Amino acid sequence: MRIAAPVCVLAAVAAVLAPLPAAALPGLSVTVAALPMPAGLDRGAGLRVTEVGQIVGTAGTRTAPWSRALSWRLGRVTDLGAGQAVDANVFGHAVGAEQDTTAPGFVTKATLWRDGHTVRLVPQAEHSTAVRINDRGEVLVTYRLPGTTGKRVGVWRRGTVTELAVPGPVPENLDEVVWNAEGQVAGAVRNFQGNEPSYAFRCDTSGACARLPALNPEGDQAVLVTGIDRAGQVYGFTVSPAGVHTAVRWTGDRAVPLPALTSTSTMVVGISPHGDYAVGLGTDGDGVPRVLRWHAGQVTDLGVQPAATLPIAVNDRGDVLVYSITSLTQVRSWVWRAGRRIDLPTLGGDHARAYSLNNLGQAVGESRTADGATVPAVWTLPLV
């Protein structure tokens, strides 16, 4: 499962660059392969790998680096059309966004690629993006209508978008949104004016939405939602008025802090497909960053990490995909499994960045070759 890392999380962990730990534990063999691209494209990335092994992503050229949406299945590539594909379902239907090059600024249009056809999901929107697609063919979309400034969220079903009524007082300040296999949606609203707390919300399968309680009695200065499991439990983190980050699970109408061990500040950045595992970051009293994994009410500390380190995904086996920024132009990725670190090799260059991990032990992303090209890549870990 791929975790879409919040901008604030990326900024926090990338503030200081540091080298990787000196050595990883030896053992398991990992293979890496470049994913093919259509003729004329020379750079790209796999952005998501599904539980049946389908890969979607994007590719382009030096002058248009993210211009084509691609899908890979059984080693074969399909050019879906203009844009970036970010998710797919078991039927091979993919979603993402296409940039509208005729509009000023950076404007995208939520897009579905299905059975050789391209569908604009919210044609009336000025700006839109598709977040996820489920196996029923429903698509979670966010969008902005002409003449408005706020972001809206809705579900596309059989040609129609049903807007979800995000609770107030400032629903137009919608932040990240997530959903589960049952169709429940969760998200957060940030109050940038400062006169009201930020808050999380959850919408049931009927579309009815309700505000979730604050963790801090005086209200939360900021809230970010990063996952919702099949039972409807919502995961994320809050920021207190004093600036303390706390990893939280909302169960029913209760906000429950997750265990923190020695960390004084914690945040959840994502959960596994079935929701049994959560992964995130912690900072101890000395300001040292640590990667944390939660499971069955317990927290596992993956150890001290370089400052610019971020967990990206966790699968239902409990494997954690992590990357560390080693310089302004280099990233190295690795998988934590049962107390061992498994490095993901490059394609001959100095850069390997994985974005998604599934239960089959496949990770996808991008890697630099010996001649300096950054191309889509797939890594395969043994299932042991």
Residue pairs with C-beta under 8 A, 6 or more apart in sequence:
1 270
1 271
1 272
1 273
1 313
1 314
1 315
1 356
1 357
1 358
2 47
2 48
2 49
2 312
2 313
2 355
2 356
2 357
3 226
3 227
3 269
3 270
3 279
3 311
3 312
3 313
3 314
4 176
4 270
5 269
5 310
5 312
6 176
6 224
6 226
6 269
8 222
8 224
9 224
9 267
9 269
9 281
9 310
10 310
12 281
13 281
13 289
13 307
13 308
13 309
13 310
14 308
14 310
14 325
15 307
15 308
16 307
16 308
17 306
17 307
17 308
17 325
17 326
17 327
17 328
18 306
18 307
18 308
19 306
19 326
20 306
20 324
20 326
20 332
21 305
21 306
21 341
24 334
24 340
24 341
24 342
24 343
25 340
25 341
25 342
27 340
27 342
28 337
28 340
28 342
28 381
28 382
28 384
29 382
30 342
30 343
30 344
30 345
30 379
30 380
30 381
30 382
31 379
31 380
32 344
32 345
32 346
32 347
32 352
32 367
32 377
32 378
32 379
32 380
33 377
33 378
33 380
34 347
34 367
34 369
34 375
34 376
34 377
35 44
35 46
35 55
35 57
35 72
35 77
35 364
35 375
35 376
35 377
35 378
36 72
36 75
36 76
36 77
37 44
37 59
37 70
37 77
37 375
37 376
38 59
38 68
38 70
38 77
38 79
40 61
41 59
41 60
41 61
41 68
42 61
42 62
42 373
42 375
43 59
43 60
43 61
43 62
43 65
43 373
43 374
43 375
44 57
44 58
44 59
44 60
44 65
44 66
44 68
44 70
44 366
44 374
44 375
44 376
45 57
45 58
45 59
45 353
45 355
45 364
45 365
45 366
45 374
45 376
46 55
46 56
46 57
46 72
46 355
46 356
46 364
46 365
46 366
46 376
46 377
46 378
47 56
47 57
47 58
47 84
47 85
47 86
47 355
47 356
47 364
47 365
48 55
48 56
48 57
48 85
48 86
48 87
48 88
48 355
48 356
48 364
49 55
49 356
49 357
49 358
49 362
49 363
49 364
49 378
50 87
50 88
50 89
50 90
50 358
51 90
51 273
51 358
51 359
51 360
52 90
53 73
53 74
53 358
53 360
53 362
54 71
54 72
54 73
54 88
54 92
55 71
55 72
55 73
55 364
55 376
55 378
56 69
56 70
56 71
56 72
56 85
56 86
56 87
56 88
56 94
56 96
57 69
57 70
57 72
57 84
57 85
57 364
57 376
58 66
58 67
58 68
58 69
58 70
58 83
58 84
58 85
58 96
59 66
59 67
59 68
59 70
59 376
60 66
60 67
60 68
61 67
66 84
67 82
67 83
67 99
68 79
68 80
68 81
68 82
68 83
69 79
69 80
69 81
69 82
69 83
69 84
69 85
69 94
69 96
69 98
69 111
69 113
70 77
70 78
70 79
70 80
70 85
70 376
71 77
71 78
71 80
71 85
71 88
71 92
71 94
71 113
72 78
72 376
72 378
73 92
80 94
80 113
80 118
81 98
81 111
81 113
81 118
82 98
82 99
83 96
83 97
83 98
83 99
83 108
83 111
84 96
84 97
84 98
85 94
85 95
85 96
85 113
86 95
86 96
86 97
86 130
86 131
87 94
87 95
87 96
87 130
87 131
87 132
87 133
88 94
88 95
88 133
89 133
89 134
89 135
89 137
90 135
91 135
91 137
93 112
93 113
93 114
93 115
93 133
93 137
94 112
94 113
94 114
94 133
95 110
95 111
95 112
95 113
95 121
95 130
95 131
95 132
95 133
95 139
96 111
96 113
96 129
96 130
97 108
97 109
97 110
97 111
97 128
97 129
97 130
98 108
98 109
98 111
99 106
99 107
99 108
99 109
100 107
100 108
100 109
103 126
107 126
107 127
108 127
108 128
108 129
109 120
109 122
109 123
109 125
109 127
109 128
110 120
110 121
110 122
110 125
110 128
110 129
110 130
110 139
110 141
110 142
110 143
110 156
111 118
111 119
111 120
111 121
111 130
112 118
112 119
112 121
112 130
112 133
112 139
112 156
113 119
114 137
121 128
121 130
121 139
121 141
121 156
121 161
122 128
122 141
122 143
122 154
122 156
122 161
124 145
124 146
125 143
125 144
125 145
125 146
126 143
126 144
126 145
126 146
127 143
127 144
128 141
128 142
128 143
128 144
129 141
129 142
129 143
130 139
130 140
130 141
130 156
131 139
131 140
131 141
131 142
131 177
131 178
131 179
132 139
132 140
132 178
132 179
133 139
133 140
134 179
134 181
134 183
135 181
136 183
137 157
137 158
138 155
138 156
138 157
138 183
139 155
139 156
140 153
140 154
140 155
140 156
140 177
140 179
140 185
141 153
141 154
141 155
141 156
141 161
142 151
142 152
142 153
142 154
142 174
142 177
143 151
143 152
143 154
143 161
144 150
144 151
144 152
145 152
148 172
149 172
150 171
150 172
150 173
150 174
151 172
151 173
151 174
152 163
152 164
152 166
152 174
153 163
153 164
153 166
153 174
153 177
153 185
153 187
154 161
154 162
154 163
154 164
155 161
155 162
155 164
155 183
155 185
155 207
162 207
164 185
164 203
164 207
164 209
165 171
165 207
165 208
165 209
166 174
166 187
166 189
166 201
166 209
167 189
167 199
167 201
167 209
167 210
167 211
169 191
169 196
170 189
170 191
170 193
170 196
171 189
173 189
173 190
173 191
173 192
174 187
174 188
174 189
175 187
175 188
175 189
175 190
175 223
175 224
175 225
176 187
176 188
176 224
176 225
176 226
177 185
177 186
177 187
177 225
178 185
178 186
178 187
178 225
178 226
178 227
178 228
179 185
179 186
179 228
180 228
180 229
180 230
180 232
180 275
181 230
181 273
182 205
182 230
182 232
183 205
184 202
184 203
184 204
184 205
184 228
184 232
185 202
185 203
185 209
185 228
186 200
186 201
186 202
186 203
186 212
186 225
186 227
186 228
186 234
187 200
187 201
187 225
188 198
188 199
188 200
188 201
188 223
188 224
188 225
188 236
189 198
189 199
189 200
189 201
189 223
190 198
190 222
190 223
191 197
191 198
196 219
197 214
197 219
197 220
197 221
198 220
198 221
198 222
198 223
199 211
199 212
199 214
199 220
199 223
200 211
200 212
200 223
200 225
200 234
200 236
200 250
201 209
201 210
201 211
201 212
202 209
202 210
202 212
202 228
202 232
202 234
202 250
203 209
203 210
204 232
212 234
212 250
212 253
212 255
213 250
213 253
213 254
213 255
214 220
214 238
214 255
215 238
215 240
215 246
215 248
215 255
215 257
216 238
216 240
216 241
218 240
218 241
219 241
220 238
220 239
220 240
221 238
221 239
221 240
221 241
221 243
222 238
222 239
223 236
223 237
223 238
223 239
224 236
224 237
224 267
225 234
225 235
225 236
226 235
226 236
226 237
226 268
226 269
226 270
226 271
227 234
227 235
227 236
227 268
227 270
227 271
227 275
227 278
228 234
228 235
228 271
228 275
229 235
229 271
229 274
229 275
229 276
230 274
230 275
231 275
233 249
233 250
233 251
233 275
234 249
234 250
235 247
235 248
235 249
235 250
235 268
235 270
235 271
235 278
236 247
236 248
236 250
236 267
236 268
237 245
237 246
237 247
237 248
237 266
237 267
237 268
237 280
238 245
238 246
238 248
238 255
239 245
239 246
240 246
244 264
244 265
245 265
245 266
245 267
246 257
246 260
246 265
246 266
246 267
247 257
247 258
247 260
247 266
247 267
247 268
247 278
247 280
247 282
247 292
247 294
248 255
248 256
248 257
248 258
248 268
249 255
249 256
249 258
249 268
249 278
250 256
258 266
258 268
258 278
258 294
258 299
259 294
259 297
259 298
259 299
260 266
260 282
260 292
260 299
261 282
261 292
261 299
261 301
262 282
262 284
262 285
262 301
263 282
263 283
263 284
263 290
263 292
263 301
264 283
264 284
264 285
265 282
265 283
266 280
266 281
266 282
266 283
266 292
267 280
267 281
267 282
268 278
268 279
268 280
268 294
269 279
269 280
269 281
269 310
269 311
269 312
270 278
270 279
270 280
270 311
270 312
270 313
270 314
271 277
271 278
271 279
271 314
272 278
272 314
272 315
272 316
272 318
273 315
273 316
273 359
274 316
276 295
276 296
276 316
277 293
277 294
277 295
277 314
277 315
277 316
277 318
278 293
278 294
278 295
278 314
279 291
279 292
279 293
279 294
279 311
279 313
279 314
279 320
280 291
280 292
280 294
280 311
281 289
281 290
281 291
281 292
281 310
281 311
282 289
282 290
282 291
282 292
282 301
283 289
283 290
284 290
288 304
289 304
289 305
289 306
289 307
289 309
290 301
290 302
290 303
290 304
290 305
291 301
291 302
291 303
291 305
291 309
291 311
291 320
291 322
291 336
292 299
292 300
292 301
292 302
293 299
293 300
293 302
293 311
293 314
293 318
293 320
293 336
294 300
295 318
302 320
302 322
302 336
305 322
305 324
306 324
306 325
306 326
308 324
308 325
308 326
309 322
309 323
309 324
309 325
310 322
310 323
310 324
311 320
311 321
311 322
312 321
312 322
312 323
312 333
312 354
312 355
312 356
312 357
313 320
313 321
313 355
313 356
313 357
313 363
314 320
314 321
314 357
315 357
315 358
315 359
316 359
317 337
317 359
318 337
318 338
319 335
319 336
319 337
319 357
319 361
319 381
320 335
320 336
320 337
321 333
321 334
321 335
321 354
321 356
321 357
321 363
322 333
322 334
322 335
322 336
323 331
323 332
323 333
323 334
323 353
323 354
324 331
324 332
324 333
324 334
325 331
326 332
329 351
330 350
330 351
331 351
331 352
331 353
332 343
332 344
332 351
332 352
332 353
333 343
333 344
333 352
333 353
333 354
333 363
333 365
334 341
334 342
334 343
334 344
335 341
335 342
335 344
335 357
335 363
335 381
336 342
337 381
342 381
344 352
344 354
344 363
344 379
345 352
345 379
346 352
346 367
346 368
347 367
347 368
347 369
347 370
347 375
347 377
348 368
348 369
348 370
348 371
349 367
349 368
349 369
349 370
349 372
349 374
350 368
351 366
351 367
351 368
351 374
352 365
352 366
352 367
352 368
352 377
353 365
353 366
353 367
354 363
354 364
354 365
354 377
354 379
355 364
355 365
355 366
356 363
356 364
356 365
357 363
360 383
361 380
361 381
361 382
361 383
362 378
362 379
362 380
362 381
363 378
363 379
363 381
364 376
364 377
364 378
364 379
365 376
365 377
365 379
366 374
366 375
366 376
366 377
367 374
367 375
367 377
368 374
368 375
369 375
